[in-house]
Amino acid sequence: MFLSFVMPHPGGRVGFVALGALATVLGAAVLGATPAAAAGSTAGTIGLSLTITNACVINGAAQVQSNTGSMGDIAFPSQPGVFGTVDGQLVGSLGTLQVQCSPGVTPQLTFGAGANDAAGKRRLAYNGTTIDYRLFSDPQRTSELGIGSSLSLGTAASAPISVPIYARATGAGSVLAAGSYTDTVQVTLTW
């Protein structure tokens, strides 16, 4: 049931209001409800991108490094003060030198002269005395890795490439002073 009454209007006119309709509007305002509106939705997208460049790491490193530090060591067995030749092999943190690159990359290692080289030969040195040595890519020591030479490692896949490096020192029959003869060779990995 609706009741109506006359209500003065600010413009001097008279208006009629139905109490039932007024109660419905006031009730909705008190309860915080709003008159029903049409429901809808819209969707959009977010674009993402990440560019990956080719990379290589040595001996299982977690990231590319500008200077890998030691790739391993070649420690010749101890020899007496007079010896002919002695062989050694590179031992890295994972055994042989390990190179892992993005699939499809063709990495290569380039071998420097060493800290004690002279006349195109690498040399171990102690107190001014030197012992010639050479590096090789094969256990028979027939494929020399001369100063400035590069060793191609083929095309990389997902697995690490094992790179054995061999060495041979030559005492040449000289009588040598006892001591620890050392050298350091710079090796550069490119891809």
C-alpha positions in Angstrom: 0.0 0.0 0.0 1.4 3.4 -0.9 0.5 6.7 0.7 1.1 10.0 -1.0 1.4 13.5 0.2 2.0 16.9 -1.3 5.5 18.2 -1.0 6.5 21.8 -1.8 9.1 22.0 -4.6 11.9 24.7 -4.5 10.6 26.2 -7.8 7.2 26.9 -6.2 5.5 24.0 -7.7 3.8 21.3 -5.8 4.9 17.7 -6.2 3.4 14.4 -5.1 5.6 11.6 -3.6 4.5 8.1 -3.1 5.7 6.9 0.4 6.3 3.4 -0.9 8.7 4.6 -3.6 10.4 6.9 -1.1 10.9 4.1 1.4 12.4 1.9 -1.3 15.0 4.6 -2.2 15.8 5.4 1.4 16.1 1.8 2.4 18.5 1.1 -0.5 20.6 4.2 0.6 20.7 3.1 4.2 21.8 -0.4 3.4 24.6 0.8 1.0 23.0 -0.8 -2.0 23.1 0.8 -5.3 20.6 0.3 -8.0 21.6 -2.7 -10.2 23.9 -1.8 -13.1 24.7 -3.9 -16.1 27.7 -6.3 -15.2 30.7 -6.5 -17.7 34.4 -7.3 -18.0 37.3 -6.7 -20.2 40.7 -8.4 -20.7 44.1 -7.4 -21.8 47.6 -8.9 -22.2 51.1 -8.3 -20.8 54.0 -8.8 -23.2 57.3 -10.3 -21.9 60.6 -10.8 -23.6 64.1 -12.0 -22.7 66.9 -12.0 -25.2 69.5 -14.8 -24.6 72.9 -14.4 -26.2 75.4 -17.2 -26.8 77.6 -18.0 -23.8 80.3 -20.4 -22.7 81.5 -21.4 -19.2 84.5 -23.3 -18.0 84.6 -26.1 -15.4 80.9 -25.9 -14.5 80.8 -22.2 -13.6 77.3 -20.8 -12.9 77.8 -17.7 -15.0 80.0 -16.3 -17.7 83.1 -14.7 -16.3 85.5 -12.2 -17.9 88.4 -13.9 -16.1 87.9 -17.6 -15.1 91.1 -17.7 -13.1 92.8 -21.1 -13.1 91.4 -23.7 -15.6 93.5 -26.4 -14.0 97.1 -27.4 -13.4 99.7 -29.6 -15.0 101.9 -31.0 -12.3 104.7 -33.1 -13.7 105.9 -35.9 -11.5 109.1 -35.1 -9.5 112.3 -35.8 -11.4 116.0 -36.1 -10.4 118.4 -33.2 -11.4 119.2 -35.0 -14.6 116.3 -36.4 -16.7 115.3 -36.8 -20.3 111.6 -36.1 -20.7 108.6 -36.2 -18.4 104.9 -36.1 -19.3 102.0 -34.4 -17.5 98.3 -33.8 -18.1 96.0 -30.9 -17.2 93.8 -31.6 -14.2 90.9 -29.2 -13.6 88.3 -29.0 -10.9 86.2 -31.5 -12.9 89.1 -33.7 -14.0 89.8 -32.6 -17.5 89.0 -29.1 -18.7 85.3 -28.8 -19.3 83.8 -26.2 -21.7 80.0 -25.8 -21.9 78.4 -23.5 -24.4 75.1 -22.6 -25.9 74.0 -25.3 -28.4 75.2 -24.5 -31.9 78.2 -22.4 -30.8 81.6 -23.3 -32.1 84.1 -22.5 -29.3 87.8 -22.5 -29.5 90.7 -22.2 -27.1 93.8 -20.1 -28.0 97.0 -20.8 -26.1 99.5 -18.0 -25.1 103.2 -18.1 -24.7 103.6 -18.4 -21.0 105.4 -16.1 -18.5 108.9 -17.5 -19.2 108.9 -18.0 -23.0 111.9 -17.3 -25.0 112.8 -17.8 -28.7 109.3 -19.2 -29.4 109.5 -21.8 -26.6 107.5 -22.2 -23.4 109.7 -22.7 -20.4 109.4 -23.6 -16.7 111.6 -21.4 -14.6 113.3 -21.5 -11.2 116.0 -19.0 -10.0 117.0 -18.1 -13.6 117.2 -21.7 -14.8 114.6 -22.9 -17.3 113.3 -26.2 -18.7 111.6 -26.3 -22.1 108.1 -27.8 -22.3 105.4 -28.2 -24.9 101.6 -28.5 -24.8 99.6 -31.1 -26.9 96.0 -31.9 -27.6 96.5 -35.7 -27.8 97.9 -38.3 -25.4 100.6 -39.4 -27.9 101.9 -35.8 -27.9 102.0 -35.4 -31.7 99.5 -32.5 -32.1 101.3 -29.6 -30.5 99.5 -26.5 -29.2 102.2 -24.0 -30.1 102.3 -20.4 -28.9 99.3 -18.6 -30.3 97.7 -21.7 -31.7 93.9 -22.4 -31.5 92.1 -25.6 -30.7 88.6 -25.9 -32.2 86.2 -27.7 -29.9 83.6 -28.5 -32.6 79.9 -27.5 -32.3 78.5 -27.3 -28.8 75.5 -29.3 -27.8 73.9 -29.3 -24.3 76.6 -31.4 -22.7 80.0 -30.1 -21.6 82.9 -30.6 -24.0 85.9 -32.4 -22.3 89.2 -30.9 -23.4 92.3 -32.9 -22.3 95.5 -31.0 -22.5 98.9 -32.9 -22.3 102.4 -31.6 -21.7 106.0 -32.8 -22.1 109.0 -31.2 -20.3 112.5 -31.9 -21.6 115.5 -31.9 -19.3 117.9 -32.3 -22.3 120.4 -34.1 -20.1 121.3 -30.8 -18.2 122.1 -31.0 -14.5 119.4 -28.9 -12.9 119.2 -27.2 -9.5 116.7 -28.7 -7.2 113.5 -26.5 -6.9 110.0 -25.9 -8.0 110.0 -24.9 -11.7 106.8 -23.1 -12.8 105.1 -21.3 -15.6 101.7 -19.9 -16.3 100.1 -20.0 -19.8 97.2 -17.7 -20.7 94.3 -19.6 -22.4 91.5 -17.7 -24.1 88.1 -19.2 -24.8 86.2 -17.6 -27.7 82.9 -18.5 -29.3 
